[in-house]
Amino acid sequence: MTEIRFRELQLLFLTFVIFVLSIFAAQAQTKEPLPLGPNLVKEQLDDFFQTSLLRDQLYLEDKIDAGRSQGFVTRKDLEAGVIAVFRYGNKKASGGTFPESTWATQEVQRIMKEKWEDRGLDPDVPDEDLTPEERKLKEEGTREARLEVGYTLGGQKRKIQKALEETKKELGRELTKEEMDKIRATVIRTYPTRSDLQTDEIEGLALINNSSLYAIYDLFSQRNNYRSLLPEYFLFSHVLTPEELSARKIKTKPHEDILFGRLHMADMTVDYSDFNEGKRNLVTVTLNTPEGKVAKEMMTITCSWTIDSRFNKDGRFVPVLDKKTGEIIGHNGKFGHKDVLIMDGYLHLEPYIAKDENGFESIDESRIIALYHTYMRVDPYYKDLTGITNLFREAEGRKFMEKMISLIRTH
């Protein structure tokens, strides 16, 4: 009798184990894998973001120029835990300055529409539906806007490519390097970019030891937890639920979401809703090995975010506060932007390419390079950034990244 009961208990325990394992298996099956392919948000940001400098400089020179305030950061410094951070437009350690931030694509379009509206035009009416007089007014508005905001870096590149192709076709031959350089210089002079002093564009690079691409990505993608992970910066963070998205007729794919954040930095507090996209990508790198130059593939992950224009007219966020602590614990379902016009950026993760004392390279999967690049444009009616020193703005950006990387290293 006792033996039968013991067997029944064994069977009951085994059933329970199978039940628990089946739950975990079901959860694993429903968790969508990180998509492989181009990150479309990152491609949009490349239109006006300055070209990232830190990673390429590290592997070319074994050191990076992190600006005059921080100086040069070597491979050994990075491996020892130093984080390199600089602000575009600030002084270089090597002399001169980093390129200034240009106007964001969205802001260029907004200013143009304002100029057209000032002339009594509807910015949504296509050119073919305008009268000759209206087209003339629109061209005047466009020229006025370009004097203020200029062109994006992506716009310049497209015009350069078009000019090169047209000249090549006209001459019926390949162009010399001197001819191509002359065409590039002419296009850049004809279609210049303009500096936007109301913008902070920060780039930073750190090395994360004893980790993996997916561990860092999983932590970074927990956006609902930003306010508990970085409470001194995120006063509130909320990823919109499927119901909230459905009410706005918005659909997202796996590893896409929309984060509403209330961010506090220095003496500024801004509200924004950002569309986020995470993607894997396979890249080929050439390594210097004892056997010679060897091409190898490695996996990378890029998380990109951009302010979502679909929330511009969504109304003002009204927080629900805890009566005892004053902490934000809820919301009124409104997620519009307040006091910030652009809140864009990306985190790029890839295995570290280590180099030994003989100069031979290898891919170290246990050490991850984290490249963080952000672009923030505060509404000038809220805060005039031109009166704040560039060094102070860079220092605030460095403090934020150091805190974020410290969080990643300890989780």
Contacts in CASP RR format, 6 or more apart in sequence:
PFRMAT RR
TARGET T0000
AUTHOR 0000-0000-0000
METHOD contacts of the structure
MODEL  1
MTEIRFRELQLLFLTFVIFVLSIFAAQAQTKEPLPLGPNLVKEQLDDFFQ
TSLLRDQLYLEDKIDAGRSQGFVTRKDLEAGVIAVFRYGNKKASGGTFPE
STWATQEVQRIMKEKWEDRGLDPDVPDEDLTPEERKLKEEGTREARLEVG
YTLGGQKRKIQKALEETKKELGRELTKEEMDKIRATVIRTYPTRSDLQTD
EIEGLALINNSSLYAIYDLFSQRNNYRSLLPEYFLFSHVLTPEELSARKI
KTKPHEDILFGRLHMADMTVDYSDFNEGKRNLVTVTLNTPEGKVAKEMMT
ITCSWTIDSRFNKDGRFVPVLDKKTGEIIGHNGKFGHKDVLIMDGYLHLE
PYIAKDENGFESIDESRIIALYHTYMRVDPYYKDLTGITNLFREAEGRKF
MEKMISLIRTH
32 254 0 8 1.000
32 255 0 8 1.000
33 254 0 8 1.000
34 214 0 8 1.000
34 217 0 8 1.000
34 255 0 8 1.000
34 278 0 8 1.000
34 279 0 8 1.000
34 280 0 8 1.000
34 301 0 8 1.000
35 253 0 8 1.000
35 254 0 8 1.000
35 255 0 8 1.000
35 278 0 8 1.000
35 279 0 8 1.000
35 280 0 8 1.000
36 279 0 8 1.000
36 280 0 8 1.000
36 281 0 8 1.000
36 282 0 8 1.000
37 279 0 8 1.000
37 280 0 8 1.000
37 281 0 8 1.000
38 279 0 8 1.000
38 281 0 8 1.000
39 277 0 8 1.000
39 278 0 8 1.000
39 279 0 8 1.000
39 281 0 8 1.000
39 302 0 8 1.000
39 304 0 8 1.000
39 346 0 8 1.000
40 277 0 8 1.000
41 275 0 8 1.000
41 276 0 8 1.000
41 277 0 8 1.000
41 304 0 8 1.000
41 305 0 8 1.000
41 306 0 8 1.000
41 346 0 8 1.000
42 277 0 8 1.000
42 279 0 8 1.000
42 302 0 8 1.000
42 304 0 8 1.000
42 346 0 8 1.000
44 105 0 8 1.000
44 306 0 8 1.000
45 304 0 8 1.000
45 306 0 8 1.000
45 344 0 8 1.000
45 345 0 8 1.000
45 346 0 8 1.000
45 375 0 8 1.000
46 153 0 8 1.000
46 154 0 8 1.000
47 105 0 8 1.000
47 152 0 8 1.000
47 153 0 8 1.000
47 154 0 8 1.000
47 155 0 8 1.000
48 102 0 8 1.000
48 103 0 8 1.000
48 104 0 8 1.000
48 105 0 8 1.000
48 108 0 8 1.000
48 152 0 8 1.000
48 153 0 8 1.000
48 154 0 8 1.000
48 375 0 8 1.000
49 153 0 8 1.000
49 201 0 8 1.000
49 344 0 8 1.000
49 345 0 8 1.000
49 373 0 8 1.000
49 375 0 8 1.000
50 88 0 8 1.000
50 98 0 8 1.000
50 99 0 8 1.000
50 101 0 8 1.000
50 102 0 8 1.000
50 153 0 8 1.000
50 201 0 8 1.000
50 203 0 8 1.000
51 153 0 8 1.000
52 203 0 8 1.000
52 348 0 8 1.000
52 371 0 8 1.000
52 373 0 8 1.000
53 64 0 8 1.000
53 65 0 8 1.000
53 98 0 8 1.000
53 203 0 8 1.000
54 64 0 8 1.000
54 66 0 8 1.000
54 84 0 8 1.000
54 203 0 8 1.000
54 204 0 8 1.000
54 205 0 8 1.000
54 371 0 8 1.000
55 205 0 8 1.000
55 348 0 8 1.000
55 369 0 8 1.000
55 371 0 8 1.000
57 63 0 8 1.000
57 64 0 8 1.000
57 65 0 8 1.000
58 64 0 8 1.000
58 75 0 8 1.000
58 78 0 8 1.000
58 205 0 8 1.000
59 353 0 8 1.000
62 74 0 8 1.000
62 75 0 8 1.000
62 355 0 8 1.000
63 72 0 8 1.000
63 73 0 8 1.000
63 74 0 8 1.000
63 75 0 8 1.000
64 72 0 8 1.000
64 73 0 8 1.000
64 84 0 8 1.000
64 205 0 8 1.000
65 71 0 8 1.000
65 72 0 8 1.000
65 86 0 8 1.000
65 92 0 8 1.000
65 93 0 8 1.000
65 94 0 8 1.000
66 72 0 8 1.000
66 73 0 8 1.000
66 84 0 8 1.000
66 85 0 8 1.000
66 86 0 8 1.000
66 93 0 8 1.000
66 204 0 8 1.000
67 86 0 8 1.000
67 90 0 8 1.000
67 91 0 8 1.000
67 92 0 8 1.000
67 93 0 8 1.000
67 98 0 8 1.000
68 90 0 8 1.000
68 91 0 8 1.000
68 92 0 8 1.000
68 93 0 8 1.000
68 95 0 8 1.000
69 90 0 8 1.000
69 91 0 8 1.000
69 391 0 8 1.000
69 394 0 8 1.000
69 395 0 8 1.000
70 84 0 8 1.000
70 85 0 8 1.000
70 86 0 8 1.000
70 93 0 8 1.000
70 398 0 8 1.000
71 93 0 8 1.000
72 93 0 8 1.000
72 94 0 8 1.000
73 82 0 8 1.000
73 84 0 8 1.000
75 355 0 8 1.000
77 84 0 8 1.000
78 84 0 8 1.000
78 205 0 8 1.000
78 206 0 8 1.000
78 207 0 8 1.000
79 207 0 8 1.000
81 206 0 8 1.000
81 207 0 8 1.000
83 204 0 8 1.000
83 205 0 8 1.000
83 206 0 8 1.000
83 398 0 8 1.000
83 401 0 8 1.000
83 402 0 8 1.000
83 405 0 8 1.000
84 204 0 8 1.000
84 205 0 8 1.000
84 206 0 8 1.000
85 202 0 8 1.000
85 203 0 8 1.000
85 204 0 8 1.000
85 205 0 8 1.000
85 394 0 8 1.000
85 397 0 8 1.000
85 398 0 8 1.000
85 401 0 8 1.000
85 402 0 8 1.000
86 98 0 8 1.000
86 202 0 8 1.000
86 203 0 8 1.000
86 204 0 8 1.000
86 394 0 8 1.000
87 98 0 8 1.000
87 200 0 8 1.000
87 201 0 8 1.000
87 202 0 8 1.000
87 390 0 8 1.000
87 393 0 8 1.000
87 394 0 8 1.000
87 397 0 8 1.000
88 98 0 8 1.000
88 99 0 8 1.000
88 100 0 8 1.000
88 101 0 8 1.000
88 201 0 8 1.000
88 202 0 8 1.000
88 203 0 8 1.000
89 97 0 8 1.000
89 98 0 8 1.000
89 99 0 8 1.000
89 100 0 8 1.000
89 101 0 8 1.000
89 195 0 8 1.000
89 390 0 8 1.000
90 97 0 8 1.000
90 98 0 8 1.000
90 390 0 8 1.000
90 391 0 8 1.000
90 394 0 8 1.000
91 97 0 8 1.000
91 98 0 8 1.000
92 98 0 8 1.000
100 195 0 8 1.000
100 196 0 8 1.000
101 195 0 8 1.000
101 196 0 8 1.000
101 199 0 8 1.000
101 200 0 8 1.000
101 201 0 8 1.000
101 375 0 8 1.000
102 150 0 8 1.000
102 152 0 8 1.000
102 153 0 8 1.000
102 193 0 8 1.000
102 194 0 8 1.000
102 195 0 8 1.000
102 196 0 8 1.000
103 111 0 8 1.000
103 149 0 8 1.000
103 150 0 8 1.000
103 152 0 8 1.000
103 193 0 8 1.000
103 194 0 8 1.000
103 196 0 8 1.000
103 199 0 8 1.000
104 152 0 8 1.000
104 196 0 8 1.000
104 199 0 8 1.000
104 341 0 8 1.000
104 342 0 8 1.000
104 344 0 8 1.000
104 375 0 8 1.000
104 377 0 8 1.000
105 152 0 8 1.000
106 307 0 8 1.000
106 309 0 8 1.000
106 341 0 8 1.000
106 342 0 8 1.000
107 149 0 8 1.000
107 196 0 8 1.000
107 341 0 8 1.000
107 342 0 8 1.000
107 377 0 8 1.000
108 145 0 8 1.000
108 149 0 8 1.000
108 150 0 8 1.000
108 151 0 8 1.000
108 152 0 8 1.000
110 341 0 8 1.000
111 145 0 8 1.000
111 148 0 8 1.000
111 149 0 8 1.000
112 123 0 8 1.000
112 141 0 8 1.000
112 142 0 8 1.000
112 145 0 8 1.000
112 149 0 8 1.000
113 123 0 8 1.000
114 145 0 8 1.000
115 141 0 8 1.000
115 142 0 8 1.000
115 144 0 8 1.000
115 145 0 8 1.000
116 122 0 8 1.000
116 123 0 8 1.000
116 137 0 8 1.000
116 138 0 8 1.000
116 141 0 8 1.000
116 142 0 8 1.000
117 123 0 8 1.000
118 141 0 8 1.000
119 137 0 8 1.000
119 138 0 8 1.000
119 140 0 8 1.000
119 141 0 8 1.000
120 137 0 8 1.000
121 130 0 8 1.000
121 134 0 8 1.000
121 137 0 8 1.000
121 138 0 8 1.000
127 135 0 8 1.000
127 138 0 8 1.000
130 138 0 8 1.000
148 194 0 8 1.000
149 194 0 8 1.000
149 196 0 8 1.000
150 191 0 8 1.000
150 192 0 8 1.000
150 193 0 8 1.000
150 194 0 8 1.000
151 159 0 8 1.000
151 191 0 8 1.000
151 192 0 8 1.000
151 193 0 8 1.000
152 193 0 8 1.000
153 193 0 8 1.000
155 191 0 8 1.000
156 187 0 8 1.000
156 188 0 8 1.000
156 191 0 8 1.000
156 193 0 8 1.000
159 187 0 8 1.000
159 191 0 8 1.000
160 183 0 8 1.000
160 184 0 8 1.000
160 187 0 8 1.000
160 188 0 8 1.000
163 183 0 8 1.000
163 186 0 8 1.000
163 187 0 8 1.000
164 175 0 8 1.000
164 180 0 8 1.000
164 183 0 8 1.000
167 175 0 8 1.000
167 179 0 8 1.000
167 183 0 8 1.000
168 174 0 8 1.000
168 175 0 8 1.000
175 183 0 8 1.000
196 377 0 8 1.000
197 385 0 8 1.000
197 386 0 8 1.000
198 377 0 8 1.000
198 378 0 8 1.000
198 380 0 8 1.000
198 384 0 8 1.000
198 385 0 8 1.000
198 386 0 8 1.000
199 342 0 8 1.000
199 375 0 8 1.000
199 376 0 8 1.000
199 377 0 8 1.000
199 385 0 8 1.000
200 374 0 8 1.000
200 375 0 8 1.000
200 376 0 8 1.000
200 377 0 8 1.000
200 385 0 8 1.000
200 393 0 8 1.000
200 397 0 8 1.000
201 373 0 8 1.000
201 374 0 8 1.000
201 375 0 8 1.000
201 376 0 8 1.000
202 372 0 8 1.000
202 373 0 8 1.000
202 374 0 8 1.000
202 394 0 8 1.000
202 397 0 8 1.000
202 401 0 8 1.000
203 371 0 8 1.000
203 372 0 8 1.000
203 373 0 8 1.000
203 374 0 8 1.000
204 371 0 8 1.000
204 372 0 8 1.000
204 373 0 8 1.000
204 401 0 8 1.000
205 369 0 8 1.000
205 370 0 8 1.000
205 371 0 8 1.000
205 372 0 8 1.000
206 369 0 8 1.000
206 370 0 8 1.000
206 372 0 8 1.000
206 401 0 8 1.000
206 405 0 8 1.000
207 352 0 8 1.000
207 367 0 8 1.000
207 368 0 8 1.000
207 369 0 8 1.000
207 370 0 8 1.000
208 216 0 8 1.000
208 367 0 8 1.000
208 368 0 8 1.000
208 369 0 8 1.000
208 370 0 8 1.000
208 405 0 8 1.000
208 408 0 8 1.000
208 409 0 8 1.000
209 366 0 8 1.000
209 367 0 8 1.000
209 409 0 8 1.000
210 366 0 8 1.000
210 367 0 8 1.000
211 366 0 8 1.000
211 367 0 8 1.000
211 368 0 8 1.000
211 408 0 8 1.000
211 409 0 8 1.000
212 365 0 8 1.000
212 366 0 8 1.000
212 368 0 8 1.000
213 299 0 8 1.000
213 300 0 8 1.000
213 301 0 8 1.000
213 349 0 8 1.000
213 350 0 8 1.000
213 351 0 8 1.000
213 368 0 8 1.000
214 301 0 8 1.000
216 301 0 8 1.000
216 349 0 8 1.000
216 368 0 8 1.000
216 370 0 8 1.000
216 408 0 8 1.000
217 278 0 8 1.000
217 301 0 8 1.000
217 303 0 8 1.000
217 349 0 8 1.000
219 407 0 8 1.000
219 408 0 8 1.000
219 411 0 8 1.000
220 303 0 8 1.000
220 347 0 8 1.000
220 408 0 8 1.000
221 255 0 8 1.000
221 276 0 8 1.000
221 278 0 8 1.000
221 303 0 8 1.000
222 229 0 8 1.000
223 237 0 8 1.000
223 239 0 8 1.000
223 257 0 8 1.000
223 259 0 8 1.000
223 276 0 8 1.000
224 237 0 8 1.000
224 238 0 8 1.000
224 239 0 8 1.000
225 237 0 8 1.000
226 233 0 8 1.000
226 234 0 8 1.000
226 237 0 8 1.000
226 259 0 8 1.000
226 261 0 8 1.000
227 234 0 8 1.000
227 235 0 8 1.000
227 236 0 8 1.000
227 237 0 8 1.000
227 328 0 8 1.000
229 407 0 8 1.000
230 403 0 8 1.000
230 404 0 8 1.000
230 407 0 8 1.000
232 264 0 8 1.000
232 403 0 8 1.000
233 263 0 8 1.000
233 264 0 8 1.000
233 265 0 8 1.000
233 400 0 8 1.000
233 403 0 8 1.000
234 261 0 8 1.000
234 262 0 8 1.000
234 263 0 8 1.000
234 264 0 8 1.000
235 262 0 8 1.000
235 263 0 8 1.000
235 264 0 8 1.000
235 269 0 8 1.000
235 328 0 8 1.000
236 260 0 8 1.000
236 261 0 8 1.000
236 262 0 8 1.000
236 319 0 8 1.000
236 328 0 8 1.000
236 330 0 8 1.000
236 331 0 8 1.000
237 259 0 8 1.000
237 260 0 8 1.000
237 261 0 8 1.000
237 262 0 8 1.000
238 259 0 8 1.000
238 260 0 8 1.000
238 261 0 8 1.000
238 330 0 8 1.000
238 331 0 8 1.000
238 335 0 8 1.000
239 257 0 8 1.000
239 258 0 8 1.000
239 259 0 8 1.000
239 260 0 8 1.000
240 250 0 8 1.000
240 257 0 8 1.000
240 258 0 8 1.000
240 259 0 8 1.000
240 260 0 8 1.000
240 273 0 8 1.000
240 335 0 8 1.000
244 333 0 8 1.000
245 251 0 8 1.000
245 252 0 8 1.000
245 258 0 8 1.000
248 310 0 8 1.000
248 314 0 8 1.000
250 258 0 8 1.000
250 310 0 8 1.000
252 258 0 8 1.000
255 277 0 8 1.000
255 278 0 8 1.000
255 279 0 8 1.000
256 275 0 8 1.000
256 276 0 8 1.000
256 277 0 8 1.000
256 278 0 8 1.000
257 275 0 8 1.000
257 276 0 8 1.000
258 273 0 8 1.000
258 274 0 8 1.000
258 275 0 8 1.000
258 276 0 8 1.000
258 308 0 8 1.000
258 311 0 8 1.000
258 335 0 8 1.000
259 273 0 8 1.000
259 274 0 8 1.000
259 276 0 8 1.000
259 305 0 8 1.000
260 271 0 8 1.000
260 272 0 8 1.000
260 273 0 8 1.000
260 317 0 8 1.000
260 331 0 8 1.000
260 335 0 8 1.000
260 336 0 8 1.000
261 271 0 8 1.000
261 272 0 8 1.000
261 273 0 8 1.000
261 274 0 8 1.000
262 269 0 8 1.000
262 270 0 8 1.000
262 271 0 8 1.000
262 317 0 8 1.000
262 319 0 8 1.000
262 328 0 8 1.000
263 269 0 8 1.000
263 270 0 8 1.000
263 272 0 8 1.000
263 343 0 8 1.000
265 396 0 8 1.000
265 397 0 8 1.000
265 400 0 8 1.000
266 392 0 8 1.000
266 396 0 8 1.000
268 339 0 8 1.000
268 378 0 8 1.000
268 382 0 8 1.000
268 383 0 8 1.000
269 339 0 8 1.000
270 337 0 8 1.000
270 338 0 8 1.000
270 339 0 8 1.000
270 340 0 8 1.000
270 343 0 8 1.000
270 378 0 8 1.000
270 382 0 8 1.000
271 317 0 8 1.000
271 335 0 8 1.000
271 336 0 8 1.000
271 337 0 8 1.000
271 338 0 8 1.000
271 339 0 8 1.000
271 340 0 8 1.000
272 307 0 8 1.000
272 336 0 8 1.000
272 337 0 8 1.000
272 338 0 8 1.000
272 340 0 8 1.000
272 343 0 8 1.000
273 307 0 8 1.000
273 308 0 8 1.000
273 311 0 8 1.000
273 314 0 8 1.000
273 335 0 8 1.000
273 336 0 8 1.000
273 337 0 8 1.000
274 305 0 8 1.000
274 306 0 8 1.000
274 307 0 8 1.000
274 308 0 8 1.000
274 343 0 8 1.000
274 344 0 8 1.000
275 305 0 8 1.000
275 306 0 8 1.000
275 307 0 8 1.000
275 308 0 8 1.000
276 303 0 8 1.000
276 304 0 8 1.000
276 305 0 8 1.000
277 303 0 8 1.000
277 304 0 8 1.000
277 305 0 8 1.000
278 301 0 8 1.000
278 302 0 8 1.000
278 303 0 8 1.000
278 304 0 8 1.000
279 301 0 8 1.000
279 302 0 8 1.000
280 299 0 8 1.000
280 300 0 8 1.000
280 301 0 8 1.000
281 299 0 8 1.000
281 300 0 8 1.000
281 301 0 8 1.000
281 302 0 8 1.000
282 297 0 8 1.000
282 298 0 8 1.000
282 299 0 8 1.000
282 300 0 8 1.000
283 297 0 8 1.000
283 298 0 8 1.000
283 300 0 8 1.000
283 350 0 8 1.000
284 295 0 8 1.000
284 296 0 8 1.000
284 297 0 8 1.000
285 295 0 8 1.000
285 296 0 8 1.000
285 297 0 8 1.000
285 298 0 8 1.000
285 353 0 8 1.000
285 363 0 8 1.000
286 293 0 8 1.000
286 294 0 8 1.000
286 295 0 8 1.000
287 293 0 8 1.000
287 294 0 8 1.000
287 295 0 8 1.000
287 296 0 8 1.000
287 353 0 8 1.000
287 361 0 8 1.000
287 362 0 8 1.000
287 363 0 8 1.000
288 359 0 8 1.000
288 360 0 8 1.000
288 361 0 8 1.000
289 360 0 8 1.000
289 361 0 8 1.000
289 362 0 8 1.000
290 358 0 8 1.000
290 360 0 8 1.000
296 363 0 8 1.000
298 350 0 8 1.000
298 351 0 8 1.000
298 363 0 8 1.000
299 350 0 8 1.000
299 351 0 8 1.000
300 348 0 8 1.000
300 349 0 8 1.000
300 350 0 8 1.000
301 348 0 8 1.000
301 349 0 8 1.000
301 350 0 8 1.000
302 346 0 8 1.000
302 347 0 8 1.000
302 348 0 8 1.000
302 349 0 8 1.000
303 346 0 8 1.000
303 347 0 8 1.000
303 349 0 8 1.000
304 345 0 8 1.000
304 346 0 8 1.000
305 343 0 8 1.000
305 344 0 8 1.000
305 345 0 8 1.000
305 346 0 8 1.000
306 344 0 8 1.000
306 345 0 8 1.000
307 337 0 8 1.000
307 340 0 8 1.000
307 341 0 8 1.000
307 342 0 8 1.000
307 343 0 8 1.000
307 344 0 8 1.000
311 335 0 8 1.000
311 336 0 8 1.000
311 337 0 8 1.000
312 336 0 8 1.000
312 337 0 8 1.000
313 336 0 8 1.000
314 334 0 8 1.000
314 335 0 8 1.000
314 336 0 8 1.000
315 334 0 8 1.000
315 336 0 8 1.000
316 334 0 8 1.000
316 336 0 8 1.000
316 338 0 8 1.000
317 331 0 8 1.000
317 332 0 8 1.000
317 333 0 8 1.000
317 334 0 8 1.000
317 335 0 8 1.000
317 336 0 8 1.000
317 338 0 8 1.000
318 331 0 8 1.000
318 332 0 8 1.000
318 334 0 8 1.000
319 328 0 8 1.000
319 330 0 8 1.000
319 331 0 8 1.000
319 332 0 8 1.000
320 328 0 8 1.000
320 329 0 8 1.000
320 330 0 8 1.000
320 331 0 8 1.000
320 332 0 8 1.000
321 327 0 8 1.000
321 328 0 8 1.000
321 329 0 8 1.000
322 328 0 8 1.000
322 329 0 8 1.000
339 378 0 8 1.000
339 379 0 8 1.000
339 382 0 8 1.000
339 383 0 8 1.000
340 376 0 8 1.000
340 377 0 8 1.000
340 378 0 8 1.000
340 379 0 8 1.000
340 382 0 8 1.000
341 377 0 8 1.000
341 378 0 8 1.000
341 379 0 8 1.000
342 375 0 8 1.000
342 376 0 8 1.000
342 377 0 8 1.000
343 376 0 8 1.000
344 374 0 8 1.000
344 375 0 8 1.000
344 376 0 8 1.000
345 373 0 8 1.000
345 374 0 8 1.000
345 375 0 8 1.000
346 372 0 8 1.000
346 373 0 8 1.000
347 370 0 8 1.000
347 371 0 8 1.000
347 372 0 8 1.000
348 369 0 8 1.000
348 370 0 8 1.000
348 371 0 8 1.000
348 373 0 8 1.000
349 368 0 8 1.000
349 369 0 8 1.000
349 370 0 8 1.000
349 371 0 8 1.000
350 368 0 8 1.000
350 369 0 8 1.000
351 363 0 8 1.000
351 364 0 8 1.000
351 365 0 8 1.000
351 367 0 8 1.000
351 368 0 8 1.000
351 369 0 8 1.000
352 363 0 8 1.000
352 364 0 8 1.000
352 367 0 8 1.000
352 368 0 8 1.000
352 369 0 8 1.000
353 361 0 8 1.000
353 362 0 8 1.000
353 363 0 8 1.000
353 364 0 8 1.000
354 361 0 8 1.000
354 362 0 8 1.000
354 363 0 8 1.000
354 364 0 8 1.000
354 367 0 8 1.000
355 361 0 8 1.000
356 362 0 8 1.000
370 405 0 8 1.000
370 408 0 8 1.000
372 401 0 8 1.000
372 404 0 8 1.000
378 385 0 8 1.000
385 393 0 8 1.000
END
